[in-house]
Amino acid sequence: MRANAQVLGVSVDSFAAAGEFEAKLGLEFPLLSDFPKNQAGRDFGVFNEPFGIHNRTTVVIDKDGVVRGVHAEPRDFESHAPFAIEVLKGLGENPD
């Protein structure tokens, strides 16, 4: 994919656990830790307090820090990448 974009994942797990998970899955993007306060999840309104997890959410933020798209879909994992690609295209990026 060629776009002026950076993909990041955010996990409720510790830095070490997130790193192990990133390596195990062979992710091509960094998986950041939001442990122990889950502040990023709280700030974006995706932290699920009763379960102690982040709801699966994709947030596209432009280079000026403006949120351009939010996709919250916990079950259809494969819907997140196409959503982000469409938002990037709308911003004039060429992710193909």
Steps between C-alpha positions, in 0.01 A plus 500: 500500500633841409351782703621775725369307800614313810313201640516445877327249721418567864459219753392489864782251560838589648779616271667158519178308429408732211848451355470123523157511333635730225784255431275193517260644242779642286334840497643753258414790730582585862269374773509752783414435864228699678580329829437558787258796487349441154508875448505491119195272501325729746591813300358349180194362681575139410605359838244241614517536877302187597724276288826693542563509124488743211210453264640417155509839331685656208565874520645691205671822604637743242844664509352797689363279777138517383297180531374425149329168557401256774399140440386298802432141400585230753418190295581572135879535530546517126284813466758725669767516227255580215345772717840662565594476132180676394560781751859538377379517141257773605797692639675477164736220598575214263502186715484257205 
